[in-house]
Amino acid sequence: MTTLDLLERAHARLTELREKSTPGPWATFLTATGPGTGNIIVAPDDSDTGEVEFLIGRDREGEDDADLIVTLHRTIDAQLKILAHDIDIYKQMVALGQVLESRAAIWRAGDGDLARAILGEDA
């Protein structure tokens, strides 16, 4: 698989995941389930139905995980912009005969690793 293939597949996969997921913005909050207990919830901010979208841990033990999920969800659009920019730059540099330089720049910036992380075991 070429670097361009990797970037394009990662962009397509992340776009698909974003379109299928619950739209944000998401937030974390503690909800009481009894005296002295609670659950960390990750749900859309505009959820006024009281429905639990995601339950992570009890009593705050999942608070850091919930915060990470919310933070990563906020980065999806930025990650898509980074990948789209890389794809455009890569194509321009290849058109100028700078294949090796473009590949090296993408990997040096860490964007090849970003694409592999998005694809997971598909990479």
C-alpha positions as CSV (number, residue, x, y, z in Angstrom):
1,M,0.0,0.0,0.0
2,T,1.3,3.4,-0.9
3,T,1.4,6.3,1.5
4,L,-1.3,8.0,-0.6
5,D,-3.5,4.8,-0.3
6,L,-2.9,4.8,3.4
7,L,-4.0,8.4,3.8
8,E,-7.0,8.1,1.6
9,R,-8.2,4.9,3.4
10,A,-7.8,6.5,6.8
11,H,-9.7,9.6,5.7
12,A,-12.5,7.5,4.3
13,R,-12.6,5.3,7.5
14,L,-12.7,8.3,9.9
15,T,-15.3,10.1,7.8
16,E,-17.5,6.9,7.9
17,L,-17.1,6.6,11.7
18,R,-18.0,10.3,12.2
19,E,-21.1,10.0,10.0
20,K,-22.3,6.8,11.8
21,S,-21.6,8.1,15.3
22,T,-23.7,10.2,17.6
23,P,-23.1,13.8,16.7
24,G,-21.4,16.0,19.3
25,P,-20.5,18.0,21.1
26,W,-20.2,15.4,23.9
27,A,-19.7,16.0,27.6
28,T,-18.9,14.1,30.7
29,F,-20.9,14.3,33.9
30,L,-21.6,12.4,37.0
31,T,-25.1,11.1,37.6
32,A,-26.3,9.7,40.9
33,T,-27.6,6.2,41.0
34,G,-28.0,5.9,44.7
35,P,-26.6,7.2,47.9
36,G,-22.9,7.9,47.4
37,T,-22.7,6.3,44.0
38,G,-22.6,7.6,40.5
39,N,-21.7,6.8,36.9
40,I,-19.6,8.7,34.4
41,I,-21.7,9.4,31.4
42,V,-20.6,10.6,28.0
43,A,-23.6,11.9,26.0
44,P,-24.4,14.7,23.6
45,D,-24.6,18.1,25.3
46,D,-28.1,18.7,23.9
47,S,-29.5,15.5,25.3
48,D,-32.5,16.6,27.3
49,T,-34.1,13.2,27.4
50,G,-31.9,11.9,30.2
51,E,-30.9,9.0,28.1
52,V,-27.6,7.4,28.8
53,E,-25.5,7.3,25.6
54,F,-22.4,5.7,27.2
55,L,-21.7,4.4,30.7
56,I,-18.1,4.3,31.7
57,G,-17.2,3.1,35.2
58,R,-18.8,3.7,38.6
59,D,-18.1,6.3,41.3
60,R,-15.6,8.3,39.1
61,E,-13.3,5.3,38.3
62,G,-14.0,5.9,34.6
63,E,-13.8,9.7,34.7
64,D,-10.4,9.9,32.9
65,D,-11.6,7.5,30.2
66,A,-14.7,9.5,29.6
67,D,-12.7,12.7,29.4
68,L,-10.4,11.1,26.8
69,I,-13.3,10.0,24.7
70,V,-14.9,13.4,24.7
71,T,-11.6,15.1,23.9
72,L,-10.8,12.7,21.0
73,H,-14.3,13.2,19.7
74,R,-13.7,16.9,19.4
75,T,-10.6,16.3,17.3
76,I,-12.2,14.3,14.5
77,D,-12.8,17.3,12.2
78,A,-9.3,18.5,12.7
79,Q,-7.9,15.1,12.0
80,L,-9.9,14.9,8.8
81,K,-8.5,18.3,7.7
82,I,-5.0,17.2,8.4
83,L,-5.5,14.0,6.3
84,A,-7.1,15.9,3.5
85,H,-4.3,18.5,3.5
86,D,-1.7,15.6,3.5
87,I,-3.5,14.0,0.5
88,D,-3.5,17.3,-1.4
89,I,0.2,18.0,-0.7
90,Y,1.2,14.5,-1.5
91,K,-0.5,14.6,-4.9
92,Q,1.1,18.0,-5.7
93,M,4.6,16.8,-4.7
94,V,4.2,13.6,-6.7
95,A,3.1,15.6,-9.7
96,L,6.4,17.5,-9.3
97,G,8.4,14.3,-9.1
98,Q,9.0,14.5,-5.4
99,V,7.6,11.2,-4.3
100,L,10.3,10.3,-1.8
101,E,10.3,13.8,-0.3
102,S,6.5,13.8,0.1
103,R,6.5,10.4,1.7
104,A,9.2,11.4,4.1
105,A,7.5,14.6,5.1
106,I,4.2,12.9,5.9
107,W,5.9,10.2,8.0
108,R,8.2,12.8,9.7
109,A,5.1,14.8,10.8
110,G,3.5,11.7,12.3
111,D,0.6,11.7,9.9
112,G,1.4,8.3,8.6
113,D,1.1,7.0,12.1
114,L,-2.2,8.8,12.5
115,A,-3.5,7.1,9.5
116,R,-2.4,3.7,10.7
117,A,-3.9,4.3,14.1
118,I,-7.3,5.2,12.5
119,L,-7.2,2.1,10.4
120,G,-6.1,-0.2,13.3
121,E,-5.6,-3.7,12.2
122,D,-6.6,-2.8,8.6
123,A,-3.3,-0.9,8.2
